[in-house]
């Protein structure tokens, strides 16, 4: 089939976690022989910030790491949908696109044979529902929601007639266990952005204070940290390393004994069952993970076996202390989490789920539907075949 995807950015993961999943899904679809075209706005803020703060070399590094992935940069007023969507079987439009473009593609679909899906991987349905009301989804065949609770919201509020739960997952061609680097021993590493203060209190309780109290050797990566947050990190003697390309994160996990998950408030209180993609990626790398409270209402993992849950700062300190003191315990936890990812939560799994949805919608049944032109050349993509944990 021929997939045409409209997303905020494929090239940039600067404060843009959805790029992680997008890269993995595109890779799997290409590897299955499908054709994939990705369109991203030339003036998107993530790509703009990446280039302004990290330089053009950051884009070149992405292209070197993903030689099989390229996107088409477009300017909204110059985008010819007849050209972009010619021969498409499935079109997916992500919710970070402008409402005007979402509506234009919806109107275009009424005179074209492709199937059209809207993809939501954000909390705006509960944090800013008025913004979603600007999107005209009347021309769409349905919604891909990255959690069951979000899927129900779309249907119950009448935003769509059909919706499917489509969780994010780990790109295990990139995220897999690396050999531990004993020359750079870290007790803990955390990769995440400060953002708009949605979890400032939680980061203080579940990350900064435990590191400070236990005197852990810790390093933190991320962007959009205000001066007061950087001062708190310095007080706790946490090394702040700034932005890191997502494809380099597995090596960072390989330098540390553990990591933590601190969900944003909306996911903890109003969107249970939706972990961030960092959970999938960390477990895929075989690093022990301790999470601040969130309700795994869909049973994606087994708390206490695949990862640990800390209900407050004191329990977080106890968990981190136990993992550091007992290597066998830490290794067992990491192995369980890794195995769960391999069994259920890879981008390969999600690609098959997407194809099943497409078949349900009758996509790709036209004579002469495009396929094969996007196949990855032999040797162009490094793969991992369920590597064993050290």
PEQUICOR-V901921 format. One line per field, one symbol per residue. ss: DSSP state (a for helix, b for strand, c for the rest). A space follows every 10 residues. Layout:
ss: ???
This chain:
ss: cbbbbbcccc cccccccaaa aaaaaaaaaa acccbbbbbb bcccaaaaaa aaaaccaaaa aaaaaccccc bbbbcaaacc aaaacccccb bbbbccccaa aaaaaaaaac ccccbbbbbb cccaaaacaa aacccccccc cbbbbccaaa aaaaaacccc ccbbbccccb cccccccccc caaacbbbbb bcccccccca aaaaaaaaaa aaaacccbbb bcccccaaaa aaaaacccbb cccccaaaaa aaaccbbbbb bcccaaaaac ccccccaaaa aaaacccbbb bbcccccccc ccbcccbbbb ccaaaaaaaa aaaaacaaaa aaaaaaaaaa aaaacbaaaa aaaaaaaaaa cccccccccc cccccccccc cccccccccc
